[in-house]
Amino acid sequence: MPAVIKGTENDGSGDRVLRIHFPDKSDSNDNFEEIGWNEFLEEFDSNKHTLLHNPNGNLDKLVNRD
């Protein structure tokens, strides 16, 4: 599910921390706010993110393209 970490929009930068959240694999569901895929992808593109995928594990990260 596309999500943001609650409270990160108030850090002064105006940007929210994006996550692809798997609620059934998390103990901290209260920290995430579900958003729609369109909103997620708009922020993903405007913040110049890319997905860093590890094919040998389950640690994928959203990182800045720059």
Distance bins in CASP14 RR format, pairs under 12 A and 6 or more apart:
PFRMAT RR
TARGET T0000
AUTHOR 0000-0000-0000
RMODE 2
METHOD distances of the structure
MODEL  1
1 18 0 0 0 0 0 1 0 0 0 0 0
1 19 0 0 0 0 1 0 0 0 0 0 0
1 20 1 0 0 1 0 0 0 0 0 0 0
1 21 1 0 1 0 0 0 0 0 0 0 0
1 22 1 0 0 1 0 0 0 0 0 0 0
1 23 1 0 0 1 0 0 0 0 0 0 0
1 24 0 0 0 0 0 1 0 0 0 0 0
1 25 0 0 0 0 0 1 0 0 0 0 0
1 26 0 0 0 0 0 1 0 0 0 0 0
1 29 0 0 0 0 0 1 0 0 0 0 0
1 32 0 0 0 0 1 0 0 0 0 0 0
1 33 0 0 0 0 0 1 0 0 0 0 0
1 34 1 0 1 0 0 0 0 0 0 0 0
1 35 0 0 0 0 1 0 0 0 0 0 0
1 36 0 0 0 0 1 0 0 0 0 0 0
1 37 0 0 0 0 1 0 0 0 0 0 0
1 40 0 0 0 0 1 0 0 0 0 0 0
2 16 0 0 0 0 0 1 0 0 0 0 0
2 18 1 0 0 1 0 0 0 0 0 0 0
2 19 1 0 0 1 0 0 0 0 0 0 0
2 20 1 0 0 1 0 0 0 0 0 0 0
2 21 1 0 0 1 0 0 0 0 0 0 0
2 22 0 0 0 0 0 1 0 0 0 0 0
2 23 0 0 0 0 0 1 0 0 0 0 0
2 32 0 0 0 0 1 0 0 0 0 0 0
2 33 0 0 0 0 1 0 0 0 0 0 0
2 34 1 0 0 1 0 0 0 0 0 0 0
2 35 1 0 1 0 0 0 0 0 0 0 0
2 36 1 0 1 0 0 0 0 0 0 0 0
2 37 1 0 1 0 0 0 0 0 0 0 0
2 38 0 0 0 0 1 0 0 0 0 0 0
2 39 1 0 0 1 0 0 0 0 0 0 0
2 40 1 1 0 0 0 0 0 0 0 0 0
2 41 0 0 0 0 1 0 0 0 0 0 0
2 42 0 0 0 0 0 1 0 0 0 0 0
2 43 0 0 0 0 1 0 0 0 0 0 0
2 44 0 0 0 0 1 0 0 0 0 0 0
2 62 0 0 0 0 0 1 0 0 0 0 0
3 16 0 0 0 0 1 0 0 0 0 0 0
3 17 0 0 0 0 1 0 0 0 0 0 0
3 18 1 0 0 1 0 0 0 0 0 0 0
3 19 1 0 1 0 0 0 0 0 0 0 0
3 20 1 0 0 1 0 0 0 0 0 0 0
3 21 1 0 1 0 0 0 0 0 0 0 0
3 22 0 0 0 0 1 0 0 0 0 0 0
3 23 0 0 0 0 1 0 0 0 0 0 0
3 26 0 0 0 0 0 1 0 0 0 0 0
3 28 0 0 0 0 0 1 0 0 0 0 0
3 29 0 0 0 0 1 0 0 0 0 0 0
3 30 0 0 0 0 0 1 0 0 0 0 0
3 31 0 0 0 0 1 0 0 0 0 0 0
3 32 1 0 1 0 0 0 0 0 0 0 0
3 33 1 0 1 0 0 0 0 0 0 0 0
3 34 1 0 1 0 0 0 0 0 0 0 0
3 35 1 0 0 1 0 0 0 0 0 0 0
3 36 0 0 0 0 1 0 0 0 0 0 0
3 37 0 0 0 0 0 1 0 0 0 0 0
3 39 0 0 0 0 0 1 0 0 0 0 0
3 40 1 0 0 1 0 0 0 0 0 0 0
3 43 0 0 0 0 0 1 0 0 0 0 0
3 62 0 0 0 0 0 1 0 0 0 0 0
4 10 0 0 0 0 0 1 0 0 0 0 0
4 11 0 0 0 0 0 1 0 0 0 0 0
4 14 0 0 0 0 0 1 0 0 0 0 0
4 15 0 0 0 0 1 0 0 0 0 0 0
4 16 1 0 1 0 0 0 0 0 0 0 0
4 17 1 0 0 1 0 0 0 0 0 0 0
4 18 1 0 1 0 0 0 0 0 0 0 0
4 19 1 0 0 1 0 0 0 0 0 0 0
4 20 0 0 0 0 0 1 0 0 0 0 0
4 21 0 0 0 0 1 0 0 0 0 0 0
4 31 0 0 0 0 1 0 0 0 0 0 0
4 32 1 0 0 1 0 0 0 0 0 0 0
4 33 1 0 1 0 0 0 0 0 0 0 0
4 34 0 0 0 0 1 0 0 0 0 0 0
4 35 1 0 1 0 0 0 0 0 0 0 0
4 36 0 0 0 0 0 1 0 0 0 0 0
4 39 0 0 0 0 1 0 0 0 0 0 0
4 40 0 0 0 0 1 0 0 0 0 0 0
4 43 0 0 0 0 1 0 0 0 0 0 0
4 44 0 0 0 0 0 1 0 0 0 0 0
4 47 0 0 0 0 0 1 0 0 0 0 0
4 62 0 0 0 0 0 1 0 0 0 0 0
5 11 0 0 0 0 0 1 0 0 0 0 0
5 15 0 0 0 0 0 1 0 0 0 0 0
5 16 1 0 0 1 0 0 0 0 0 0 0
5 17 1 0 1 0 0 0 0 0 0 0 0
5 18 0 0 0 0 1 0 0 0 0 0 0
5 19 1 0 0 1 0 0 0 0 0 0 0
5 20 0 0 0 0 0 1 0 0 0 0 0
5 21 0 0 0 0 1 0 0 0 0 0 0
5 26 0 0 0 0 0 1 0 0 0 0 0
5 28 0 0 0 0 1 0 0 0 0 0 0
5 29 0 0 0 0 0 1 0 0 0 0 0
5 30 0 0 0 0 0 1 0 0 0 0 0
5 31 1 0 1 0 0 0 0 0 0 0 0
5 32 1 0 0 1 0 0 0 0 0 0 0
5 33 1 0 0 1 0 0 0 0 0 0 0
5 34 0 0 0 0 0 1 0 0 0 0 0
5 35 0 0 0 0 0 1 0 0 0 0 0
5 62 0 0 0 0 0 1 0 0 0 0 0
6 16 0 0 0 0 1 0 0 0 0 0 0
6 17 0 0 0 0 1 0 0 0 0 0 0
6 19 0 0 0 0 0 1 0 0 0 0 0
6 21 0 0 0 0 0 1 0 0 0 0 0
6 28 0 0 0 0 0 1 0 0 0 0 0
6 29 0 0 0 0 0 1 0 0 0 0 0
6 30 1 0 0 1 0 0 0 0 0 0 0
6 31 1 0 1 0 0 0 0 0 0 0 0
6 32 1 0 0 1 0 0 0 0 0 0 0
6 33 1 0 1 0 0 0 0 0 0 0 0
6 34 0 0 0 0 0 1 0 0 0 0 0
6 35 0 0 0 0 0 1 0 0 0 0 0
7 13 0 0 0 0 0 1 0 0 0 0 0
7 14 0 0 0 0 0 1 0 0 0 0 0
7 15 0 0 0 0 0 1 0 0 0 0 0
7 16 1 0 0 1 0 0 0 0 0 0 0
7 17 0 0 0 0 1 0 0 0 0 0 0
7 30 0 0 0 0 0 1 0 0 0 0 0
7 31 0 0 0 0 1 0 0 0 0 0 0
7 32 0 0 0 0 0 1 0 0 0 0 0
7 33 0 0 0 0 1 0 0 0 0 0 0
8 14 0 0 0 0 1 0 0 0 0 0 0
8 15 1 0 0 1 0 0 0 0 0 0 0
8 16 1 0 1 0 0 0 0 0 0 0 0
8 17 1 0 1 0 0 0 0 0 0 0 0
8 18 0 0 0 0 1 0 0 0 0 0 0
8 19 0 0 0 0 1 0 0 0 0 0 0
8 31 0 0 0 0 1 0 0 0 0 0 0
8 32 0 0 0 0 0 1 0 0 0 0 0
8 33 0 0 0 0 1 0 0 0 0 0 0
8 43 0 0 0 0 0 1 0 0 0 0 0
9 15 1 0 0 1 0 0 0 0 0 0 0
9 16 1 0 1 0 0 0 0 0 0 0 0
9 17 0 0 0 0 1 0 0 0 0 0 0
9 18 0 0 0 0 0 1 0 0 0 0 0
9 33 0 0 0 0 1 0 0 0 0 0 0
9 35 0 0 0 0 0 1 0 0 0 0 0
9 43 0 0 0 0 0 1 0 0 0 0 0
10 16 0 0 0 0 1 0 0 0 0 0 0
10 17 0 0 0 0 0 1 0 0 0 0 0
11 17 0 0 0 0 1 0 0 0 0 0 0
13 47 0 0 0 0 0 1 0 0 0 0 0
14 43 0 0 0 0 0 1 0 0 0 0 0
14 46 0 0 0 0 0 1 0 0 0 0 0
14 47 0 0 0 0 0 1 0 0 0 0 0
15 43 1 0 0 1 0 0 0 0 0 0 0
15 44 0 0 0 0 0 1 0 0 0 0 0
15 46 0 0 0 0 1 0 0 0 0 0 0
15 47 1 0 0 1 0 0 0 0 0 0 0
15 48 0 0 0 0 0 1 0 0 0 0 0
15 49 0 0 0 0 0 1 0 0 0 0 0
15 62 0 0 0 0 0 1 0 0 0 0 0
15 64 0 0 0 0 0 1 0 0 0 0 0
16 32 0 0 0 0 0 1 0 0 0 0 0
16 33 0 0 0 0 1 0 0 0 0 0 0
16 35 0 0 0 0 1 0 0 0 0 0 0
16 39 0 0 0 0 1 0 0 0 0 0 0
16 40 0 0 0 0 1 0 0 0 0 0 0
16 42 0 0 0 0 0 1 0 0 0 0 0
16 43 1 0 0 1 0 0 0 0 0 0 0
16 44 0 0 0 0 0 1 0 0 0 0 0
16 46 0 0 0 0 0 1 0 0 0 0 0
16 47 0 0 0 0 1 0 0 0 0 0 0
16 49 0 0 0 0 0 1 0 0 0 0 0
16 62 0 0 0 0 0 1 0 0 0 0 0
17 31 0 0 0 0 0 1 0 0 0 0 0
17 32 0 0 0 0 1 0 0 0 0 0 0
17 33 0 0 0 0 0 1 0 0 0 0 0
17 35 0 0 0 0 0 1 0 0 0 0 0
17 40 0 0 0 0 0 1 0 0 0 0 0
17 43 0 0 0 0 1 0 0 0 0 0 0
17 44 0 0 0 0 0 1 0 0 0 0 0
17 47 0 0 0 0 0 1 0 0 0 0 0
17 49 0 0 0 0 0 1 0 0 0 0 0
17 61 0 0 0 0 0 1 0 0 0 0 0
17 62 0 0 0 0 1 0 0 0 0 0 0
18 32 0 0 0 0 0 1 0 0 0 0 0
18 33 0 0 0 0 0 1 0 0 0 0 0
18 34 0 0 0 0 0 1 0 0 0 0 0
18 35 0 0 0 0 1 0 0 0 0 0 0
18 36 0 0 0 0 0 1 0 0 0 0 0
18 37 0 0 0 0 0 1 0 0 0 0 0
18 39 0 0 0 0 1 0 0 0 0 0 0
18 40 1 0 0 1 0 0 0 0 0 0 0
18 41 0 0 0 0 1 0 0 0 0 0 0
18 42 0 0 0 0 0 1 0 0 0 0 0
18 43 1 0 1 0 0 0 0 0 0 0 0
18 44 1 0 0 1 0 0 0 0 0 0 0
18 45 0 0 0 0 0 1 0 0 0 0 0
18 46 0 0 0 0 0 1 0 0 0 0 0
18 47 1 0 0 1 0 0 0 0 0 0 0
18 48 0 0 0 0 0 1 0 0 0 0 0
18 49 1 0 0 1 0 0 0 0 0 0 0
18 50 0 0 0 0 0 1 0 0 0 0 0
18 51 0 0 0 0 0 1 0 0 0 0 0
18 61 0 0 0 0 0 1 0 0 0 0 0
18 62 1 0 1 0 0 0 0 0 0 0 0
18 63 0 0 0 0 0 1 0 0 0 0 0
18 64 0 0 0 0 0 1 0 0 0 0 0
19 26 0 0 0 0 1 0 0 0 0 0 0
19 28 0 0 0 0 0 1 0 0 0 0 0
19 29 0 0 0 0 0 1 0 0 0 0 0
19 31 0 0 0 0 1 0 0 0 0 0 0
19 32 1 0 0 1 0 0 0 0 0 0 0
19 33 0 0 0 0 1 0 0 0 0 0 0
19 34 0 0 0 0 0 1 0 0 0 0 0
19 35 0 0 0 0 1 0 0 0 0 0 0
19 40 0 0 0 0 1 0 0 0 0 0 0
19 43 0 0 0 0 0 1 0 0 0 0 0
19 44 0 0 0 0 0 1 0 0 0 0 0
19 49 0 0 0 0 0 1 0 0 0 0 0
19 51 0 0 0 0 0 1 0 0 0 0 0
19 60 0 0 0 0 0 1 0 0 0 0 0
19 61 0 0 0 0 1 0 0 0 0 0 0
19 62 1 0 0 1 0 0 0 0 0 0 0
20 26 0 0 0 0 0 1 0 0 0 0 0
20 32 0 0 0 0 0 1 0 0 0 0 0
20 34 0 0 0 0 0 1 0 0 0 0 0
20 35 0 0 0 0 0 1 0 0 0 0 0
20 36 0 0 0 0 0 1 0 0 0 0 0
20 37 0 0 0 0 0 1 0 0 0 0 0
20 40 0 0 0 0 1 0 0 0 0 0 0
20 41 0 0 0 0 0 1 0 0 0 0 0
20 44 0 0 0 0 0 1 0 0 0 0 0
20 49 0 0 0 0 0 1 0 0 0 0 0
20 51 0 0 0 0 1 0 0 0 0 0 0
20 53 0 0 0 0 0 1 0 0 0 0 0
20 58 0 0 0 0 0 1 0 0 0 0 0
20 60 1 0 0 1 0 0 0 0 0 0 0
20 61 0 0 0 0 0 1 0 0 0 0 0
20 62 1 0 0 1 0 0 0 0 0 0 0
21 28 0 0 0 0 1 0 0 0 0 0 0
21 29 1 0 0 1 0 0 0 0 0 0 0
21 30 0 0 0 0 0 1 0 0 0 0 0
21 31 0 0 0 0 1 0 0 0 0 0 0
21 32 1 0 1 0 0 0 0 0 0 0 0
21 33 0 0 0 0 1 0 0 0 0 0 0
21 34 1 0 0 1 0 0 0 0 0 0 0
21 35 0 0 0 0 1 0 0 0 0 0 0
21 36 0 0 0 0 0 1 0 0 0 0 0
21 40 0 0 0 0 0 1 0 0 0 0 0
21 62 0 0 0 0 0 1 0 0 0 0 0
22 28 0 0 0 0 0 1 0 0 0 0 0
22 29 0 0 0 0 0 1 0 0 0 0 0
22 32 0 0 0 0 1 0 0 0 0 0 0
22 58 0 0 0 0 1 0 0 0 0 0 0
22 60 0 0 0 0 0 1 0 0 0 0 0
23 29 1 0 1 0 0 0 0 0 0 0 0
23 30 0 0 0 0 0 1 0 0 0 0 0
23 31 0 0 0 0 0 1 0 0 0 0 0
23 32 1 0 0 1 0 0 0 0 0 0 0
23 34 0 0 0 0 1 0 0 0 0 0 0
25 32 0 0 0 0 0 1 0 0 0 0 0
25 58 0 0 0 0 1 0 0 0 0 0 0
26 32 1 0 0 1 0 0 0 0 0 0 0
33 39 0 0 0 0 0 1 0 0 0 0 0
33 40 0 0 0 0 0 1 0 0 0 0 0
34 40 0 0 0 0 1 0 0 0 0 0 0
35 41 0 0 0 0 0 1 0 0 0 0 0
35 42 0 0 0 0 1 0 0 0 0 0 0
35 43 0 0 0 0 1 0 0 0 0 0 0
35 44 0 0 0 0 0 1 0 0 0 0 0
36 42 0 0 0 0 1 0 0 0 0 0 0
36 43 0 0 0 0 0 1 0 0 0 0 0
36 44 0 0 0 0 0 1 0 0 0 0 0
37 43 0 0 0 0 0 1 0 0 0 0 0
37 44 0 0 0 0 1 0 0 0 0 0 0
38 44 0 0 0 0 0 1 0 0 0 0 0
38 45 0 0 0 0 0 1 0 0 0 0 0
39 45 0 0 0 0 0 1 0 0 0 0 0
39 46 0 0 0 0 0 1 0 0 0 0 0
40 46 0 0 0 0 0 1 0 0 0 0 0
40 47 0 0 0 0 0 1 0 0 0 0 0
40 49 0 0 0 0 1 0 0 0 0 0 0
40 51 0 0 0 0 0 1 0 0 0 0 0
40 62 0 0 0 0 0 1 0 0 0 0 0
41 47 0 0 0 0 0 1 0 0 0 0 0
41 49 0 0 0 0 1 0 0 0 0 0 0
41 51 0 0 0 0 0 1 0 0 0 0 0
41 62 0 0 0 0 0 1 0 0 0 0 0
42 49 0 0 0 0 0 1 0 0 0 0 0
43 49 0 0 0 0 1 0 0 0 0 0 0
43 62 0 0 0 0 0 1 0 0 0 0 0
44 50 0 0 0 0 1 0 0 0 0 0 0
44 51 0 0 0 0 1 0 0 0 0 0 0
44 62 1 0 0 1 0 0 0 0 0 0 0
44 63 0 0 0 0 0 1 0 0 0 0 0
44 64 0 0 0 0 0 1 0 0 0 0 0
44 65 0 0 0 0 0 1 0 0 0 0 0
45 62 0 0 0 0 0 1 0 0 0 0 0
45 65 0 0 0 0 0 1 0 0 0 0 0
46 64 0 0 0 0 0 1 0 0 0 0 0
46 65 0 0 0 0 0 1 0 0 0 0 0
47 62 0 0 0 0 1 0 0 0 0 0 0
47 63 0 0 0 0 0 1 0 0 0 0 0
47 64 1 0 0 1 0 0 0 0 0 0 0
47 65 0 0 0 0 1 0 0 0 0 0 0
47 66 0 0 0 0 0 1 0 0 0 0 0
48 62 0 0 0 0 0 1 0 0 0 0 0
48 63 0 0 0 0 1 0 0 0 0 0 0
48 64 1 0 1 0 0 0 0 0 0 0 0
48 65 1 0 1 0 0 0 0 0 0 0 0
48 66 1 0 0 1 0 0 0 0 0 0 0
49 60 0 0 0 0 0 1 0 0 0 0 0
49 61 0 0 0 0 1 0 0 0 0 0 0
49 62 1 0 1 0 0 0 0 0 0 0 0
49 63 1 0 0 1 0 0 0 0 0 0 0
49 64 1 0 0 1 0 0 0 0 0 0 0
49 65 1 0 0 1 0 0 0 0 0 0 0
49 66 0 0 0 0 0 1 0 0 0 0 0
50 60 0 0 0 0 0 1 0 0 0 0 0
50 61 0 0 0 0 1 0 0 0 0 0 0
50 62 1 0 0 1 0 0 0 0 0 0 0
50 63 1 0 0 1 0 0 0 0 0 0 0
50 64 1 0 0 1 0 0 0 0 0 0 0
50 65 1 0 1 0 0 0 0 0 0 0 0
50 66 0 0 0 0 1 0 0 0 0 0 0
51 59 0 0 0 0 0 1 0 0 0 0 0
51 60 1 0 0 1 0 0 0 0 0 0 0
51 61 1 0 0 1 0 0 0 0 0 0 0
51 62 1 0 0 1 0 0 0 0 0 0 0
51 63 1 0 0 1 0 0 0 0 0 0 0
51 64 0 0 0 0 0 1 0 0 0 0 0
51 65 0 0 0 0 0 1 0 0 0 0 0
52 59 0 0 0 0 1 0 0 0 0 0 0
52 60 1 0 0 1 0 0 0 0 0 0 0
52 61 1 0 1 0 0 0 0 0 0 0 0
52 62 1 0 0 1 0 0 0 0 0 0 0
52 63 1 0 1 0 0 0 0 0 0 0 0
52 64 0 0 0 0 0 1 0 0 0 0 0
52 65 0 0 0 0 0 1 0 0 0 0 0
53 59 0 0 0 0 1 0 0 0 0 0 0
53 60 1 0 1 0 0 0 0 0 0 0 0
53 61 0 0 0 0 1 0 0 0 0 0 0
53 62 0 0 0 0 0 1 0 0 0 0 0
53 63 0 0 0 0 0 1 0 0 0 0 0
54 60 1 0 0 1 0 0 0 0 0 0 0
54 61 0 0 0 0 1 0 0 0 0 0 0
END
